[in-house]
Amino acid sequence: MHIEQYGPEDGSDLVCVLGWGNRLHHENVQWLLDQFVGEGYRVHGFQIPTVITDFEREYVTPVAEYVSDLPAFRLVGHSAGGLIAAYLDGARTSTFLSPFWGFSRGQVGVDDALLGLVSRLPVDRAVLPSGTATRSAIGELATDRELREGPSRAAPTFIRESRRAHRDLPPVDDDAVVFCTLADRVVSVRAIGETVPAARTVVYDGGHELFASRSRAEHLDTLLTAVDEGASAL
C-alpha cells in the first residue's frame, strides 16, 4: 500500500482510495487529485497492490488504521478502492466512482462459474488475463502510459478475495453518492444498482474511469459538491 499526501497541511482531510492498477503518478489520476486539492483539501491518496491473498489484512486494515488517526475525513473510492471504502467507517461523506461491488458479466473472458473455479486456485501470481487495460474499457482520455502500466493479468487469489468481499459487502451509508457509466465493462453495473438507489447515482457517458472520460468536466461540479455535502448535493 503506497500513500502520498497532496495539498495544504491545514486543509480538510480527504481520503482517496484508487482502483486496481491505478498509479498515483498517472496523468488522469493526478487530474482528479488536483481537483480536490484545488478545493482546499489535504488529500491522502492510496495506491493499492494488485496481488493480495487477504482482503481485510492487505486492503481494509491499512486504510482503516490510517484514517483512525484523522480527526475527520471525506472519502472517495474508485473501483476496487470503492470496494475497500465500503468497509470503512467514520467518513463525513462517501463518494464512489465506478465501485467494484461485483464482477461484470463475462469479466476476464470467462463466466461466473469458471471464475469460481479459478478463484479456488491457491496461486498468488498474476496469471489470469484481465481484459481491462484498453482505452475503450477505461476511458477515451487514458494515456498510453496508463494503459501500458495497467495490469493485464490478475491473480486467482485476488479473484477469490474480491468475490468474498462482494458477498460480505456491508450496507453502504445512506448519504453515499455513486458515479458510474452504464457502459462499464470492468465492474458490475447491476451490483451498483442493487446497492445504491438511482436517486443517489450519477450516470455519465464514457468508460470505467470518470476521470479518464471525456465527460468528466461536465460532472466535475457535481462530484466536488457530492464530496463536500454528500447526497444533498444531488
Contacts in CASP RR format, 6 or more apart in sequence:
PFRMAT RR
TARGET T0000
AUTHOR 0000-0000-0000
METHOD contacts of the structure
MODEL  1
MHIEQYGPEDGSDLVCVLGWGNRLHHENVQWLLDQFVGEGYRVHGFQIPT
VITDFEREYVTPVAEYVSDLPAFRLVGHSAGGLIAAYLDGARTSTFLSPF
WGFSRGQVGVDDALLGLVSRLPVDRAVLPSGTATRSAIGELATDRELREG
PSRAAPTFIRESRRAHRDLPPVDDDAVVFCTLADRVVSVRAIGETVPAAR
TVVYDGGHELFASRSRAEHLDTLLTAVDEGASAL
1 46 0 8 1.000
1 47 0 8 1.000
1 48 0 8 1.000
1 49 0 8 1.000
1 58 0 8 1.000
1 59 0 8 1.000
1 62 0 8 1.000
1 63 0 8 1.000
2 24 0 8 1.000
2 46 0 8 1.000
2 47 0 8 1.000
3 44 0 8 1.000
3 45 0 8 1.000
3 46 0 8 1.000
3 47 0 8 1.000
3 66 0 8 1.000
4 24 0 8 1.000
4 44 0 8 1.000
4 45 0 8 1.000
4 47 0 8 1.000
5 42 0 8 1.000
5 43 0 8 1.000
5 44 0 8 1.000
5 45 0 8 1.000
6 33 0 8 1.000
6 36 0 8 1.000
6 37 0 8 1.000
6 42 0 8 1.000
6 43 0 8 1.000
6 45 0 8 1.000
7 37 0 8 1.000
7 40 0 8 1.000
7 41 0 8 1.000
7 42 0 8 1.000
7 43 0 8 1.000
8 40 0 8 1.000
8 42 0 8 1.000
9 42 0 8 1.000
10 42 0 8 1.000
11 40 0 8 1.000
11 41 0 8 1.000
11 42 0 8 1.000
12 40 0 8 1.000
12 41 0 8 1.000
12 42 0 8 1.000
12 72 0 8 1.000
12 73 0 8 1.000
12 74 0 8 1.000
13 41 0 8 1.000
13 42 0 8 1.000
13 44 0 8 1.000
13 70 0 8 1.000
13 71 0 8 1.000
13 72 0 8 1.000
13 73 0 8 1.000
13 74 0 8 1.000
14 36 0 8 1.000
14 41 0 8 1.000
14 42 0 8 1.000
14 43 0 8 1.000
14 44 0 8 1.000
14 73 0 8 1.000
14 74 0 8 1.000
14 75 0 8 1.000
14 76 0 8 1.000
14 227 0 8 1.000
15 44 0 8 1.000
15 45 0 8 1.000
15 46 0 8 1.000
15 63 0 8 1.000
15 66 0 8 1.000
15 67 0 8 1.000
15 70 0 8 1.000
15 73 0 8 1.000
15 74 0 8 1.000
15 75 0 8 1.000
15 76 0 8 1.000
15 91 0 8 1.000
16 32 0 8 1.000
16 33 0 8 1.000
16 36 0 8 1.000
16 43 0 8 1.000
16 44 0 8 1.000
16 45 0 8 1.000
16 46 0 8 1.000
16 76 0 8 1.000
16 77 0 8 1.000
16 78 0 8 1.000
17 45 0 8 1.000
17 46 0 8 1.000
17 48 0 8 1.000
17 63 0 8 1.000
17 75 0 8 1.000
17 76 0 8 1.000
17 77 0 8 1.000
17 78 0 8 1.000
17 81 0 8 1.000
17 82 0 8 1.000
17 84 0 8 1.000
17 85 0 8 1.000
18 24 0 8 1.000
18 29 0 8 1.000
18 45 0 8 1.000
18 46 0 8 1.000
18 47 0 8 1.000
18 48 0 8 1.000
18 77 0 8 1.000
18 78 0 8 1.000
18 79 0 8 1.000
18 81 0 8 1.000
19 48 0 8 1.000
19 77 0 8 1.000
19 78 0 8 1.000
19 79 0 8 1.000
19 80 0 8 1.000
19 81 0 8 1.000
19 82 0 8 1.000
19 100 0 8 1.000
20 48 0 8 1.000
20 50 0 8 1.000
20 79 0 8 1.000
20 80 0 8 1.000
20 81 0 8 1.000
20 100 0 8 1.000
20 151 0 8 1.000
20 158 0 8 1.000
21 48 0 8 1.000
21 50 0 8 1.000
21 149 0 8 1.000
21 150 0 8 1.000
21 151 0 8 1.000
22 29 0 8 1.000
22 47 0 8 1.000
22 48 0 8 1.000
22 78 0 8 1.000
22 79 0 8 1.000
23 29 0 8 1.000
23 47 0 8 1.000
23 146 0 8 1.000
23 149 0 8 1.000
23 150 0 8 1.000
24 30 0 8 1.000
24 33 0 8 1.000
24 45 0 8 1.000
24 47 0 8 1.000
26 143 0 8 1.000
26 145 0 8 1.000
26 146 0 8 1.000
26 149 0 8 1.000
27 143 0 8 1.000
27 145 0 8 1.000
27 146 0 8 1.000
28 141 0 8 1.000
28 142 0 8 1.000
28 143 0 8 1.000
28 146 0 8 1.000
28 209 0 8 1.000
28 211 0 8 1.000
28 212 0 8 1.000
29 211 0 8 1.000
31 211 0 8 1.000
31 216 0 8 1.000
32 211 0 8 1.000
33 43 0 8 1.000
33 45 0 8 1.000
35 220 0 8 1.000
35 223 0 8 1.000
35 224 0 8 1.000
36 43 0 8 1.000
36 76 0 8 1.000
36 224 0 8 1.000
36 227 0 8 1.000
37 43 0 8 1.000
39 224 0 8 1.000
39 227 0 8 1.000
39 228 0 8 1.000
41 74 0 8 1.000
44 66 0 8 1.000
44 70 0 8 1.000
44 73 0 8 1.000
46 63 0 8 1.000
46 66 0 8 1.000
46 81 0 8 1.000
48 59 0 8 1.000
48 80 0 8 1.000
48 81 0 8 1.000
48 84 0 8 1.000
49 58 0 8 1.000
50 126 0 8 1.000
50 151 0 8 1.000
50 154 0 8 1.000
50 155 0 8 1.000
50 158 0 8 1.000
51 124 0 8 1.000
51 125 0 8 1.000
51 126 0 8 1.000
51 155 0 8 1.000
51 157 0 8 1.000
51 158 0 8 1.000
52 58 0 8 1.000
52 59 0 8 1.000
52 124 0 8 1.000
52 155 0 8 1.000
52 157 0 8 1.000
52 158 0 8 1.000
52 161 0 8 1.000
53 124 0 8 1.000
53 157 0 8 1.000
53 161 0 8 1.000
54 161 0 8 1.000
55 161 0 8 1.000
55 162 0 8 1.000
55 164 0 8 1.000
55 165 0 8 1.000
56 87 0 8 1.000
59 80 0 8 1.000
59 83 0 8 1.000
59 84 0 8 1.000
59 161 0 8 1.000
59 165 0 8 1.000
60 84 0 8 1.000
60 87 0 8 1.000
60 88 0 8 1.000
63 84 0 8 1.000
63 85 0 8 1.000
63 88 0 8 1.000
64 87 0 8 1.000
64 88 0 8 1.000
64 89 0 8 1.000
67 73 0 8 1.000
67 75 0 8 1.000
67 88 0 8 1.000
67 90 0 8 1.000
67 91 0 8 1.000
72 92 0 8 1.000
73 90 0 8 1.000
73 91 0 8 1.000
73 92 0 8 1.000
74 91 0 8 1.000
74 92 0 8 1.000
74 93 0 8 1.000
74 94 0 8 1.000
74 95 0 8 1.000
74 227 0 8 1.000
74 228 0 8 1.000
75 85 0 8 1.000
75 88 0 8 1.000
75 91 0 8 1.000
75 92 0 8 1.000
75 93 0 8 1.000
75 94 0 8 1.000
75 95 0 8 1.000
76 85 0 8 1.000
76 95 0 8 1.000
76 96 0 8 1.000
76 97 0 8 1.000
76 227 0 8 1.000
77 84 0 8 1.000
77 85 0 8 1.000
77 95 0 8 1.000
77 96 0 8 1.000
77 97 0 8 1.000
77 99 0 8 1.000
78 96 0 8 1.000
78 97 0 8 1.000
78 98 0 8 1.000
78 99 0 8 1.000
78 209 0 8 1.000
78 211 0 8 1.000
79 97 0 8 1.000
79 98 0 8 1.000
79 99 0 8 1.000
79 100 0 8 1.000
79 186 0 8 1.000
79 187 0 8 1.000
79 208 0 8 1.000
79 209 0 8 1.000
80 100 0 8 1.000
80 162 0 8 1.000
81 99 0 8 1.000
81 100 0 8 1.000
82 96 0 8 1.000
82 97 0 8 1.000
82 99 0 8 1.000
82 100 0 8 1.000
82 101 0 8 1.000
83 99 0 8 1.000
83 100 0 8 1.000
83 101 0 8 1.000
83 162 0 8 1.000
83 165 0 8 1.000
83 166 0 8 1.000
83 169 0 8 1.000
85 91 0 8 1.000
85 94 0 8 1.000
85 96 0 8 1.000
85 99 0 8 1.000
86 96 0 8 1.000
86 99 0 8 1.000
86 101 0 8 1.000
86 169 0 8 1.000
86 170 0 8 1.000
86 172 0 8 1.000
87 165 0 8 1.000
87 170 0 8 1.000
91 173 0 8 1.000
93 175 0 8 1.000
93 176 0 8 1.000
93 177 0 8 1.000
93 226 0 8 1.000
93 227 0 8 1.000
93 228 0 8 1.000
93 229 0 8 1.000
93 230 0 8 1.000
94 172 0 8 1.000
94 173 0 8 1.000
94 175 0 8 1.000
94 176 0 8 1.000
94 177 0 8 1.000
94 230 0 8 1.000
95 176 0 8 1.000
95 177 0 8 1.000
95 178 0 8 1.000
95 179 0 8 1.000
95 223 0 8 1.000
95 226 0 8 1.000
95 227 0 8 1.000
95 230 0 8 1.000
96 172 0 8 1.000
96 176 0 8 1.000
96 177 0 8 1.000
96 178 0 8 1.000
96 179 0 8 1.000
96 196 0 8 1.000
97 178 0 8 1.000
97 179 0 8 1.000
97 180 0 8 1.000
97 209 0 8 1.000
97 210 0 8 1.000
97 211 0 8 1.000
98 179 0 8 1.000
98 180 0 8 1.000
98 181 0 8 1.000
98 184 0 8 1.000
98 186 0 8 1.000
98 187 0 8 1.000
98 192 0 8 1.000
98 208 0 8 1.000
98 209 0 8 1.000
98 210 0 8 1.000
99 178 0 8 1.000
99 180 0 8 1.000
99 187 0 8 1.000
99 192 0 8 1.000
99 195 0 8 1.000
100 162 0 8 1.000
100 186 0 8 1.000
100 187 0 8 1.000
101 166 0 8 1.000
101 169 0 8 1.000
101 187 0 8 1.000
101 188 0 8 1.000
101 191 0 8 1.000
101 192 0 8 1.000
101 195 0 8 1.000
102 162 0 8 1.000
102 166 0 8 1.000
102 187 0 8 1.000
102 188 0 8 1.000
102 191 0 8 1.000
103 112 0 8 1.000
103 115 0 8 1.000
103 162 0 8 1.000
103 163 0 8 1.000
103 166 0 8 1.000
103 187 0 8 1.000
103 188 0 8 1.000
104 184 0 8 1.000
104 185 0 8 1.000
104 186 0 8 1.000
104 187 0 8 1.000
104 188 0 8 1.000
104 189 0 8 1.000
105 112 0 8 1.000
105 188 0 8 1.000
106 112 0 8 1.000
107 115 0 8 1.000
107 186 0 8 1.000
108 115 0 8 1.000
108 128 0 8 1.000
108 129 0 8 1.000
108 130 0 8 1.000
108 131 0 8 1.000
108 154 0 8 1.000
108 159 0 8 1.000
109 129 0 8 1.000
109 131 0 8 1.000
110 118 0 8 1.000
115 159 0 8 1.000
115 163 0 8 1.000
116 159 0 8 1.000
116 163 0 8 1.000
118 128 0 8 1.000
118 156 0 8 1.000
118 159 0 8 1.000
119 156 0 8 1.000
119 159 0 8 1.000
119 160 0 8 1.000
119 163 0 8 1.000
120 156 0 8 1.000
120 160 0 8 1.000
121 156 0 8 1.000
122 156 0 8 1.000
122 157 0 8 1.000
123 155 0 8 1.000
123 156 0 8 1.000
123 157 0 8 1.000
124 155 0 8 1.000
124 156 0 8 1.000
124 157 0 8 1.000
125 155 0 8 1.000
126 151 0 8 1.000
126 153 0 8 1.000
126 154 0 8 1.000
126 155 0 8 1.000
126 158 0 8 1.000
127 153 0 8 1.000
127 155 0 8 1.000
127 156 0 8 1.000
128 153 0 8 1.000
128 154 0 8 1.000
128 155 0 8 1.000
128 156 0 8 1.000
128 159 0 8 1.000
129 152 0 8 1.000
129 153 0 8 1.000
129 154 0 8 1.000
130 151 0 8 1.000
130 152 0 8 1.000
130 153 0 8 1.000
130 154 0 8 1.000
131 137 0 8 1.000
131 152 0 8 1.000
132 138 0 8 1.000
132 151 0 8 1.000
132 152 0 8 1.000
132 185 0 8 1.000
132 186 0 8 1.000
132 208 0 8 1.000
133 147 0 8 1.000
133 150 0 8 1.000
133 151 0 8 1.000
133 152 0 8 1.000
134 147 0 8 1.000
135 142 0 8 1.000
135 147 0 8 1.000
136 185 0 8 1.000
136 207 0 8 1.000
137 185 0 8 1.000
137 186 0 8 1.000
137 207 0 8 1.000
137 208 0 8 1.000
138 146 0 8 1.000
138 147 0 8 1.000
138 186 0 8 1.000
138 207 0 8 1.000
138 208 0 8 1.000
138 209 0 8 1.000
138 212 0 8 1.000
139 206 0 8 1.000
139 207 0 8 1.000
139 208 0 8 1.000
139 209 0 8 1.000
139 212 0 8 1.000
139 213 0 8 1.000
139 214 0 8 1.000
140 206 0 8 1.000
140 207 0 8 1.000
140 212 0 8 1.000
140 213 0 8 1.000
140 214 0 8 1.000
141 212 0 8 1.000
141 213 0 8 1.000
141 214 0 8 1.000
141 216 0 8 1.000
142 209 0 8 1.000
142 212 0 8 1.000
146 212 0 8 1.000
166 191 0 8 1.000
169 195 0 8 1.000
172 195 0 8 1.000
172 196 0 8 1.000
174 231 0 8 1.000
175 230 0 8 1.000
175 231 0 8 1.000
175 232 0 8 1.000
176 196 0 8 1.000
176 200 0 8 1.000
176 230 0 8 1.000
176 231 0 8 1.000
177 196 0 8 1.000
177 200 0 8 1.000
177 201 0 8 1.000
177 202 0 8 1.000
177 226 0 8 1.000
177 230 0 8 1.000
177 231 0 8 1.000
177 233 0 8 1.000
177 234 0 8 1.000
178 192 0 8 1.000
178 196 0 8 1.000
178 200 0 8 1.000
178 201 0 8 1.000
178 202 0 8 1.000
179 201 0 8 1.000
179 202 0 8 1.000
179 203 0 8 1.000
179 204 0 8 1.000
179 210 0 8 1.000
179 219 0 8 1.000
179 223 0 8 1.000
179 226 0 8 1.000
180 189 0 8 1.000
180 192 0 8 1.000
180 201 0 8 1.000
180 202 0 8 1.000
180 203 0 8 1.000
180 204 0 8 1.000
181 189 0 8 1.000
181 203 0 8 1.000
181 204 0 8 1.000
181 205 0 8 1.000
181 206 0 8 1.000
181 207 0 8 1.000
181 208 0 8 1.000
181 210 0 8 1.000
181 213 0 8 1.000
182 189 0 8 1.000
182 203 0 8 1.000
183 205 0 8 1.000
183 206 0 8 1.000
183 207 0 8 1.000
184 207 0 8 1.000
184 208 0 8 1.000
185 207 0 8 1.000
185 208 0 8 1.000
186 208 0 8 1.000
187 208 0 8 1.000
192 201 0 8 1.000
193 201 0 8 1.000
199 231 0 8 1.000
199 234 0 8 1.000
200 231 0 8 1.000
200 234 0 8 1.000
202 219 0 8 1.000
202 222 0 8 1.000
202 223 0 8 1.000
202 226 0 8 1.000
202 234 0 8 1.000
204 210 0 8 1.000
204 213 0 8 1.000
204 215 0 8 1.000
204 216 0 8 1.000
204 218 0 8 1.000
204 219 0 8 1.000
205 213 0 8 1.000
205 214 0 8 1.000
205 215 0 8 1.000
206 213 0 8 1.000
206 214 0 8 1.000
206 215 0 8 1.000
207 213 0 8 1.000
210 216 0 8 1.000
210 219 0 8 1.000
210 223 0 8 1.000
222 233 0 8 1.000
222 234 0 8 1.000
225 233 0 8 1.000
226 233 0 8 1.000
226 234 0 8 1.000
END
